Amino acid sequence: MSRIILFLGGLALSLSACGPETAPTDPSTEPNLARGGGRTYSPHNLGTLAGAGGFTSHASAIDPSGRVVGWSEAGSGETHAFLWQDGVMTDLGTLGGIFSQANDINAKGQVVGYSATPPPGFVTHAFLWYRGRMTDLGTLGGPYSNARAINPKGQVVGGSERADGESHAFLWENGVMTDLGTLGGRFSQAFDINPKGQIVGAGTLPSGRLHAFLWENGTMTDLGTLGGIQSEAFAINPRGEIVGLAQTADGRTHAFLWKHGVMTDLGTLPGGTISAATGINPAGQIVGYGELSDGPVVGVLWEQGVITATLDPVGDGCCAEATDINPSGQIVGVSDQDRELGVATLWTR
């Protein structure tokens, strides 16, 4: 599973950084770029809820059967959560407001995300969607909440504002939302939960610096960094392997893999300086994105700690980001088709 990057502390790089003025790059010209011995993936545009008239969509997660969730421009011009299955994109609606976003789906077809509530409040609440019904999961006492991930047991994690104005990671289970605390600061956000109930995310230290965390059995553990000052953990697989991004000693942002108590730098594409890992499947295949030597960003697949494939955008776009990979190796994310706004993308071999 994977999480969409929070963009805290200026760590992450987004597609908007590529801009339509950036020239497209042929990844095959990158020196020593590993293609996995012919491991080539084809990008497929999943479309939008507005059909041919829509401009933008984003895929955030894919389940074992190939169902995809995310968010898209709808026919009304609003942004709504979607479920894509067998070539059909379905609008999941909202909690009564004008916006919704789906962030994860489990094998049962339960979808989580967040949605605007009806006016006059116009706040966003975490939701659970199942069999056509969207349920408001509430908050930790404040006006806002968001759901980022759901495991096979139906346990949901995310973040919520509290009555005192602080925002904390939460675990929602059987109708009860539990505050997971922080690393000593005033903020935390959970991004993923595996079948064992291990939770990962990012939280602030008393100093205000943001660090990746692992929460299990009531304890939140600081995972550290790659020598820099900040980090975020976005995904954890059933084996407890964790991926995310962290600053190095020289202040750059690199993808990492954490396992057995050790954080390993996954490196970058040749000539690039930035990478991030956003998803990991049960086999340990990792996806994310990396910067090419001349600036554009493309999706990346790591296997056994080595980059084995780049994931190119659909159309004539310059950039792409992979967000999730399922047990079959199907990959989803977003790319800027025809150098325009991002479109939900599925990469297959």
C-alpha positions in Angstrom: 0.0 0.0 0.0 1.1 3.6 -0.3 0.4 7.0 0.9 0.2 10.3 -0.8 3.0 12.6 0.2 2.2 15.2 2.9 4.7 17.8 1.6 5.8 18.9 5.1 9.1 20.6 5.7 9.8 21.1 2.0 11.0 17.5 1.7 8.9 16.2 -1.2 8.9 17.0 -4.9 5.7 17.2 -6.8 4.7 17.0 -10.5 4.1 20.7 -10.5 7.8 21.3 -10.1 8.2 19.9 -13.6 6.0 22.5 -15.3 4.9 22.5 -18.9 8.1 24.3 -20.0 10.3 21.4 -19.1 11.5 19.4 -22.1 10.5 15.7 -22.1 13.4 13.3 -21.4 14.1 9.9 -22.9 15.0 7.8 -19.8 17.0 5.5 -22.1 19.6 8.3 -22.5 20.3 8.3 -18.7 23.8 6.7 -18.2 23.8 3.3 -16.5 20.0 3.4 -15.9 18.9 -0.1 -14.9 15.9 -1.3 -16.9 15.7 -4.6 -15.2 16.9 -6.7 -18.1 14.0 -5.7 -20.3 11.6 -5.1 -17.4 9.5 -2.5 -19.2 6.2 -1.1 -18.1 3.5 0.4 -20.3 1.5 3.4 -18.9 -2.3 3.5 -19.3 -4.5 6.6 -18.8 -7.4 5.7 -16.5 -9.4 8.7 -17.5 -11.5 11.0 -15.4 -15.0 11.2 -13.9 -15.8 13.9 -16.4 -15.1 11.6 -19.4 -13.4 13.1 -22.4 -14.1 16.6 -21.1 -12.1 16.0 -17.9 -8.5 17.3 -17.4 -7.2 15.8 -14.2 -7.3 12.7 -12.0 -4.9 11.0 -9.6 -4.6 7.3 -8.6 -3.6 6.7 -5.0 -3.9 3.0 -4.4 -4.5 -0.4 -6.0 -5.8 -3.6 -4.3 -4.8 -7.2 -5.1 -7.5 -7.6 -7.7 -6.5 -4.5 -9.6 -9.2 -2.1 -8.4 -7.9 1.5 -8.2 -9.0 4.4 -6.1 -8.1 8.1 -6.1 -9.7 11.4 -7.0 -10.8 13.1 -10.2 -12.4 16.1 -11.7 -16.1 15.3 -12.0 -18.6 16.5 -14.6 -19.6 19.3 -12.2 -16.1 20.6 -12.0 -15.8 19.4 -8.4 -13.2 16.9 -7.3 -14.6 13.6 -6.2 -13.2 10.3 -5.0 -13.4 7.4 -7.5 -13.2 3.7 -7.7 -11.8 2.3 -11.0 -12.6 -1.3 -11.9 -12.5 -3.2 -15.3 -12.2 0.0 -17.2 -15.0 1.9 -15.5 -14.5 4.8 -13.1 -17.2 5.3 -10.5 -17.9 8.5 -8.6 -18.0 7.7 -4.8 -19.7 10.9 -3.9 -19.1 13.1 -0.9 -20.2 13.6 2.7 -22.5 16.4 1.4 -19.8 18.9 0.5 -18.1 19.7 -2.8 -14.9 17.6 -2.5 -13.8 14.1 -1.7 -10.5 12.1 -2.1 -10.0 8.4 -1.8 -6.6 7.3 -0.5 -6.7 3.5 0.0 -8.7 0.3 -0.7 -8.5 -3.2 0.9 -9.2 -6.6 -0.6 -12.8 -6.4 0.6 -13.4 -3.3 -1.4 -13.6 -0.9 1.6 -12.3 2.5 0.6 -11.1 5.3 2.9 -10.3 8.9 2.3 -11.7 12.3 3.3 -14.5 14.5 2.2 -16.0 18.0 2.7 -19.1 18.0 4.9 -22.2 20.1 4.0 -22.3 23.9 4.3 -22.0 26.0 6.3 -19.1 24.1 7.9 -17.1 23.2 4.8 -14.7 21.1 6.9 -13.2 17.7 5.8 -13.8 14.5 7.7 -12.4 11.0 7.2 -14.7 8.5 5.5 -15.2 4.8 5.0 -17.0 3.8 1.8 -18.3 0.3 1.3 -21.0 -1.1 -1.0 -22.2 2.3 -2.1 -22.4 4.0 1.3 -20.0 6.6 2.6 -19.7 6.8 6.4 -18.3 9.8 8.3 -15.6 8.5 10.8 -15.7 11.7 12.8 -12.7 13.4 14.5 -10.6 13.5 17.6 -12.6 16.5 18.8 -11.5 19.1 16.3 -13.2 20.1 13.0 -10.9 18.2 10.6 -9.8 14.6 9.9 -8.5 12.5 7.1 -8.2 8.7 6.5 -5.1 7.5 4.7 -5.1 3.7 4.8 -7.1 0.6 5.7 -5.9 -2.9 6.3 -7.7 -6.2 5.6 -9.3 -6.2 9.1 -10.9 -2.8 8.4 -8.7 -0.9 10.7 -8.3 2.7 9.5 -5.5 5.2 10.1 -5.0 8.9 9.3 -4.8 12.2 11.1 -7.3 14.5 12.9 -7.4 17.8 14.6 -8.1 17.7 18.3 -10.1 20.2 20.5 -6.9 21.8 21.6 -5.9 22.6 18.0 -3.1 19.9 17.7 -3.3 17.4 14.9 -2.6 13.8 15.8 -2.4 10.4 14.1 -5.4 8.1 14.8 -6.5 4.5 14.6 -10.2 3.9 13.9 -11.6 0.5 14.7 -15.2 -0.7 15.4 -16.5 2.9 15.5 -13.9 4.2 17.9 -11.2 6.7 16.9 -8.0 6.5 19.1 -5.4 9.2 19.4 -1.9 7.6 18.8 0.0 10.5 20.2 3.2 12.1 18.8 7.0 11.9 19.0 6.9 14.6 21.6 5.8 17.5 19.4 2.3 18.8 18.5 1.8 17.0 15.2 1.6 13.5 13.8 0.0 11.8 10.8 -0.5 8.1 10.1 0.0 7.0 6.5 -0.3 3.2 6.5 -1.3 0.2 8.5 -0.4 -3.5 7.7 -2.4 -6.6 8.6 -0.6 -6.9 11.9 -1.8 -3.5 13.0 1.7 -1.9 12.7 1.3 1.8 11.7 3.7 4.2 10.1 3.7 7.9 9.5 5.4 11.1 10.6 5.4 13.2 13.7 7.2 16.2 15.2 9.8 16.0 17.9 9.8 18.6 20.7 12.2 20.6 18.5 9.5 20.7 15.8 11.5 18.5 13.4 9.5 15.9 11.5 10.5 12.3 11.8 9.2 9.0 10.5 7.6 6.7 13.1 6.5 3.2 13.6 3.6 2.6 16.0 2.9 -0.8 17.5 1.4 -2.1 20.7 0.8 1.4 22.0 4.3 2.7 21.4 5.5 5.2 18.8 9.1 4.7 17.8 11.3 7.3 16.0 12.8 5.8 12.9 15.4 8.5 12.5 16.8 9.9 9.3 19.5 9.3 6.7 21.8 11.8 8.5 19.6 14.9 7.9 17.0 16.5 10.0 13.6 15.2 8.7 11.9 12.0 7.4 8.5 10.6 6.6 7.3 7.0 6.4 4.6 6.3 3.9 4.1 2.5 3.6 4.6 -0.7 5.5 4.1 -4.3 4.1 3.0 -7.4 6.1 6.7 -8.2 6.9 7.1 -4.9 8.6 9.3 -3.4 5.9 8.9 0.4 5.8 9.5 2.9 3.0 9.5 6.7 2.8 11.8 9.6 2.3 14.4 11.2 4.5 17.0 13.9 4.4 20.7 12.9 4.0 23.5 14.7 5.8 24.0 17.0 2.8 20.3 18.1 3.0 19.1 16.1 0.0 15.9 14.0 0.0 16.3 10.3 -0.7 14.0 7.3 -0.7 14.6 4.8 2.2 13.9 1.2 3.2 13.7 0.5 6.9 13.8 -3.1 8.1 15.2 -4.9 11.2 15.9 -1.5 12.8 18.1 -0.2 10.0 17.3 2.6 7.5 18.9 2.1 4.1 19.3 4.8 1.5 17.7 3.6 -1.8 19.6 6.2 -3.8 18.6 8.1 -6.8 18.5 7.8 -10.6 21.9 8.5 -12.3 22.5 12.3 -12.1 19.4 13.0 -10.0 19.4 14.3 -6.5 15.9 13.6 -5.2 13.9 10.3 -4.7 11.0 9.1 -2.6 9.5 5.7 -1.9 5.7 5.7 -1.5 4.6 2.1 -1.8 5.8 -1.5 -1.0 4.1 -4.8 -1.7 4.3 -8.1 0.3 7.2 -9.3 -1.9 9.3 -6.2 -1.1 8.9 -4.4 -4.5 9.0 -0.7 -3.9 7.7 2.2 -6.0 8.0 5.9 -5.8 9.7 8.5 -7.9 13.1 10.0 -8.8 14.6 13.0 -10.4 16.4 12.6 -13.7 19.7 14.4 -14.3 18.1 17.3 -16.2 15.2 17.9 -13.9 12.0 15.9 -14.8 10.6 13.3 -12.4 9.6 9.8 -13.3 8.2 6.8 -11.5 10.7 4.3 -10.1 10.6 0.6 -9.2 13.1 -0.8 -6.7 13.7 -4.5 -6.3 16.3 -5.9 -3.8 17.3 -2.3 -3.1 18.2 -1.6 -6.8 16.3 0.5 -9.4 15.1 -2.0 -12.0 12.7 0.1 -14.0 11.6 3.7 -14.6 7.9 4.4 -15.1 7.3 6.9 -17.9 4.3 9.2 -18.2 1.4 8.7 -20.6 1.4 10.7 -23.8 4.0 13.3 -24.2 4.3 14.3 -20.6 7.6 15.0 -18.8 6.9 13.6 -15.4 5.3 10.8 -13.4 5.0 9.6 -9.8 4.2 6.0 -8.7 2.1 5.8 -5.5 1.3 2.1 -5.0 2.1 -1.5 -6.1 -0.1 -4.6 -5.5 1.1 -8.2 -5.0 0.8 -8.8 -8.8 3.2 -6.0 -9.5 0.6 -3.6 -11.0 1.6 0.0 -10.3 -0.5 3.1 -10.1 0.1 6.8 -9.8 -0.1 10.0 -11.8 1.5 11.4 -14.8 1.2 14.7 -16.7 -0.2 13.5 -20.1 0.7 15.8 -23.0 2.5 18.1 -20.5 -0.9 19.1 -19.0 -2.5 18.4 -15.7 -1.9 15.1 -14.0 -4.0 12.0 -15.0 -4.4 8.7 -13.0 -2.1 6.2 -14.5 -1.8 2.4 -14.4 1.6 0.8 -15.3 1.6 -2.9 -16.4 4.2 -5.2 -17.9 
